[in-house]
Amino acid sequence: MLMRRFVALGAAALAAVSLQAPPAAQAESRVRVSAAYELPGAKVYPEGIATDPRSGALYAGSYADGTIYRTTPGRRVAEVFLPAGTDARHTANGLRVDRAGRLWVTDSTAGVTVYDTRTRRLLARFDVPGAGPRFVNDVAIGPDGSAYLTDSVRAVVYRVTPREVARGGRATLTPRFDLAGALEPHAPDAFTLNGIVADPRGRYLLTVDLTGGDLYRLDLASSAIRKVRLSGGDMFHADGLEIQHGRLWAAHNTAYAISRWRVTADGSAARLERRVADRALQFPTTLVRRHGVLYVVRSQFDKGGPLGPGTPEVPFTIAAVRGI
C-alpha cells in the first residue's frame, strides 16, 4: 500500500514535468556529465550513494533488491559488497559511511542497518517503532557520530547515538524532530522529508521537504525547527543533499536537475547560485562530492522502475558531474 502511494506521487510529478521537460543539455558548456562507473545488473535501480572518508571507496545501493555495491578509485565496474537479501533487507535507500568506517543503510519500510566496511559484519539494527506507514529515506552523520534519518511518510527525523551503535544488537529508532506541524499543507499520502545533511560544526541539520519545496533547519541544541529562507529558487522534487564549505547541492529527481546553493554561516538562509538540468542525469536521486566532483546516482526510476513504465539503459551507472 505504501509503495502504491509512492508510485502515484511519482507518476503525478512526472506528468507535471513532461509538460515542460528540460532540454537535453541546459547546462553551460563547462558542466560535464559522464559515467564514473557501472553497477552490474539488469534491474539495479540505484538510489543511495556514500563515500568512505578514509579510503575514498564509493558505495551505492539498489532500491530494487537491496544489493550494496562498492567501487574503489580507478575501477570502472563496482563489486557486490552485500548481496540482495542480506540480513533480510530487500531494498536500500540512503547510505552513509561514518568516520569509524561504519556503513549505514536505510531500508524504507524497516529502519536502518549498520555494517563494518572492513569485515562486512552487521554491527547493529534499528527498527521503526509501531506498525503504521513509514518510509525511512535518507541518513546524515553529525560530527559527534550521531546518525539522523528522515521518514518521508511520518515527517519525523530519527536519531541513533554512538552509544546505541556501540551496544550493537537490535533496537528501536527514537524520533528526535517531528516536523508534521511545521510543513506546508500537503495531501495525507504525500511524501515530505527526504535528503538530510549535518552542519560540520554540529549546530544544526538541514532537511528538505520535496513536496512543499522547502528546506528546514533543525537546531541540535534548542530543538527549534525553522524554515530556511531560500532566494533565487526552491527545493521542489529535491532528493539527496550534500554540504561542504558553506555550499549545498541538491538532486532534483523528476526535474533531472542539480542545484547549488550558498548557505549562510548559521544555516538560516540559502541563495541559489546555479541550477543545471540535463536528461543525461537519468532521474538523479542522490549525490556526494569528492575532490571537486559530484557523483550522482542515475536511478532511472522512470524507466521500468518504481515511478514509471519503460526499459532502462543498461548498465546502470553513477555519473560524474564536473563544473557545478
C-alpha positions in Angstrom: 0.0 0.0 0.0 2.8 2.4 0.9 4.5 1.6 -2.4 1.4 2.3 -4.4 1.2 5.7 -2.8 4.9 6.3 -3.7 4.2 5.3 -7.3 1.1 7.5 -7.5 3.1 10.5 -6.2 5.9 9.9 -8.7 3.6 9.5 -11.6 1.9 12.8 -10.9 5.2 14.5 -10.6 6.4 13.0 -13.9 3.3 14.1 -15.6 3.8 17.7 -14.5 7.4 17.7 -15.6 6.6 16.2 -19.0 4.7 19.4 -19.9 7.9 21.4 -19.9 10.7 18.7 -19.9 14.2 20.0 -19.6 16.3 20.2 -22.7 18.9 17.6 -23.4 21.7 19.9 -22.2 20.6 23.0 -20.5 23.9 23.1 -18.6 26.6 25.5 -19.6 29.5 24.1 -21.6 31.8 23.8 -18.6 29.4 21.5 -16.8 30.2 17.9 -17.9 28.2 14.8 -17.2 29.9 11.4 -17.8 29.7 7.9 -16.5 32.0 7.4 -13.5 31.5 3.7 -13.0 29.0 0.9 -13.7 26.7 -1.1 -11.4 26.4 -4.7 -12.6 22.8 -6.0 -13.1 19.8 -5.6 -15.4 17.4 -4.0 -12.9 19.6 -2.3 -10.3 17.6 1.0 -9.9 20.0 2.6 -7.5 19.0 5.3 -5.1 21.6 6.0 -2.4 25.3 6.7 -2.5 28.1 7.3 0.0 31.8 7.8 0.1 34.2 6.4 2.7 36.1 9.5 4.1 39.1 7.3 4.8 39.6 5.1 1.7 37.8 7.0 -1.0 35.6 4.0 -1.8 32.1 4.7 -3.1 29.1 2.7 -2.1 25.7 2.6 -3.9 22.5 0.7 -3.0 19.8 -0.9 -5.1 16.3 0.2 -4.3 15.0 -2.8 -6.3 16.5 -5.6 -4.2 18.8 -4.1 -1.5 22.2 -5.0 -3.1 25.0 -2.8 -1.9 27.8 -2.1 -4.4 31.3 -0.8 -3.7 34.0 0.6 -6.1 37.4 2.0 -5.3 39.3 4.8 -7.1 40.4 3.7 -10.6 37.8 0.9 -11.0 35.1 1.2 -13.7 32.8 -1.6 -12.5 31.6 -1.9 -9.0 31.7 -5.1 -7.0 28.9 -6.5 -4.9 29.6 -5.7 -1.3 26.4 -7.1 0.2 24.2 -9.3 -1.9 20.4 -8.8 -2.2 18.5 -10.1 0.8 21.4 -9.7 3.2 20.0 -9.6 6.8 16.5 -9.7 5.3 16.9 -6.4 3.6 15.1 -6.2 0.2 15.7 -2.5 -0.5 18.3 0.2 0.1 17.6 3.9 0.2 20.0 6.3 1.9 23.6 5.4 2.5 26.4 7.0 4.6 29.8 5.9 5.9 30.9 7.5 9.2 34.4 8.3 10.4 34.7 5.0 12.2 34.2 3.1 8.9 30.6 2.0 9.5 28.2 1.8 6.6 24.6 2.9 7.3 21.9 1.5 5.0 18.3 2.6 5.3 15.5 0.2 4.4 12.4 2.2 3.7 9.9 0.0 5.4 12.0 -1.3 8.2 14.7 1.1 9.5 18.5 1.1 9.3 21.3 -1.4 9.4 24.9 -0.7 10.3 27.9 -2.6 8.9 31.7 -2.7 9.4 33.1 -1.8 5.9 36.2 -3.9 6.6 34.6 -7.2 7.6 31.1 -6.6 6.1 29.7 -7.7 9.5 26.4 -6.5 10.8 27.0 -4.3 13.8 23.5 -3.1 14.8 20.0 -2.8 13.5 17.4 -0.2 14.4 13.7 -0.6 13.6 10.9 1.9 13.0 8.6 2.0 16.1 5.0 1.0 15.7 3.1 -0.7 12.8 1.8 2.3 10.9 3.0 3.5 7.4 6.6 4.6 7.2 9.3 5.4 4.6 12.8 5.7 6.1 14.6 7.6 3.4 18.0 9.3 4.0 20.6 9.5 6.6 23.2 12.0 7.8 26.0 11.7 10.4 26.8 14.5 12.8 30.3 15.4 14.0 29.7 13.6 17.3 28.9 10.3 15.4 25.1 10.5 15.8 23.0 9.4 12.8 19.8 11.2 11.8 17.3 9.6 9.5 14.3 11.1 7.7 10.9 9.4 7.4 9.1 10.7 4.3 5.6 9.5 5.5 5.7 10.3 9.2 7.6 13.6 8.7 10.0 12.9 11.5 13.7 12.7 11.9 15.1 9.8 14.0 18.4 9.8 15.9 20.8 7.0 16.7 23.6 7.9 19.1 27.1 6.4 19.1 26.3 4.7 22.4 23.4 2.9 20.9 25.5 1.7 18.0 28.3 0.5 20.4 25.7 -1.6 22.2 25.0 -3.5 19.0 22.1 -5.9 18.5 18.6 -4.8 17.6 16.8 -1.7 19.0 14.1 0.8 18.1 14.5 4.1 16.4 13.8 7.2 18.5 12.2 10.3 16.9 14.4 13.4 17.5 12.4 16.0 15.5 8.7 16.0 14.5 8.1 18.3 11.5 4.4 17.4 11.0 3.2 20.8 12.3 5.9 22.8 10.5 5.5 21.6 7.0 3.3 23.3 4.4 -0.1 21.7 3.9 0.0 18.6 1.7 -2.0 15.5 0.8 -2.2 12.9 3.6 -0.3 10.4 1.4 2.3 12.8 0.0 6.0 12.2 0.6 7.7 15.0 2.5 11.1 14.8 4.2 13.8 13.4 2.0 17.5 14.4 1.9 19.3 15.4 5.1 22.8 16.8 5.9 24.5 17.8 9.1 26.3 21.1 9.8 30.1 20.2 10.0 30.2 22.2 13.3 27.4 20.2 14.8 25.0 23.1 15.3 22.1 22.1 13.1 20.7 19.8 10.4 19.2 20.7 7.1 16.4 18.6 5.6 14.2 19.1 2.5 10.5 18.8 2.0 10.4 17.7 -1.6 6.6 18.2 -1.9 6.5 21.6 -0.3 9.7 22.7 -2.0 11.2 24.0 1.3 14.4 23.5 3.3 14.3 23.2 7.1 16.9 24.0 9.8 16.8 21.7 12.8 18.7 23.2 15.8 20.5 20.4 17.7 20.8 22.4 20.9 17.4 24.0 21.2 15.4 21.6 19.1 13.9 24.6 17.2 12.6 23.9 13.7 12.7 26.8 11.3 12.2 27.1 7.5 15.3 28.2 5.7 14.9 31.5 3.7 15.5 30.5 0.1 16.3 33.1 -2.5 16.5 32.6 -6.3 14.8 29.2 -6.4 13.1 26.4 -4.4 13.5 22.8 -3.4 10.7 21.2 -5.3 11.4 17.5 -6.0 14.7 17.8 -4.2 16.0 14.4 -3.1 19.6 13.8 -1.8 21.6 16.7 -0.4 25.4 17.3 0.1 27.0 20.1 2.0 30.6 21.3 2.0 32.3 24.5 2.9 29.1 26.6 3.1 27.7 25.2 -0.2 24.7 22.9 -0.5 24.0 20.7 -3.5 20.6 19.1 -4.2 19.5 16.5 -6.7 16.0 17.2 -8.1 14.8 13.8 -9.2 11.8 14.4 -11.5 13.3 17.6 -12.9 16.5 15.8 -13.9 18.4 18.7 -12.3 21.1 19.6 -9.8 21.1 22.9 -7.9 23.9 24.6 -5.9 23.3 27.0 -3.0 25.3 29.3 -0.8 24.3 28.7 2.8 24.7 31.4 5.5 27.1 30.6 8.3 24.2 30.0 10.8 22.2 27.9 8.2 19.2 30.3 8.4 19.2 31.3 4.7 20.4 29.9 1.3 20.8 31.6 -2.1 20.6 29.7 -5.3 23.9 30.0 -7.2 23.3 27.7 -10.1 20.9 25.1 -11.4 21.6 22.6 -14.2 19.0 20.4 -15.9 20.1 17.6 -18.2 18.4 14.4 -19.3 21.8 12.7 -19.0 21.3 12.7 -15.3 18.7 10.0 -15.8 16.4 10.8 -12.8 19.0 11.7 -10.2 18.2 10.8 -6.6 21.3 11.3 -4.5 24.8 12.8 -4.8 28.1 13.0 -2.9 31.1 15.3 -3.6 34.7 14.2 -3.6 37.7 16.2 -4.8 35.5 18.7 -6.6 33.5 16.1 -8.5 29.8 15.3 -7.8 29.0 11.6 -8.0 25.3 11.4 -8.9 23.0 8.4 -8.8 21.3 7.8 -12.1 18.3 5.9 -10.7 16.2 5.6 -13.9 13.2 5.1 -11.7 11.0 6.3 -14.6 12.3 3.6 -16.9 10.5 0.5 -15.7 11.3 1.2 -12.1 9.1 2.3 -9.2 8.0 5.5 -10.9 7.1 4.6 -14.5 7.0 2.1 -17.3 9.7 1.5 -19.9 13.1 -0.1 -20.3 16.2 1.2 -18.5 19.5 1.9 -20.2 22.0 -0.9 -19.1 24.4 -0.9 -17.5 23.2 1.3 -14.7 25.8 3.9 -13.9 26.9 6.5 -11.4 27.5 9.8 -13.1 30.5 12.1 -12.5 29.4 15.8 -12.8 32.1 18.4 -13.0 31.7 22.2 -13.1 28.9 22.8 -10.6 
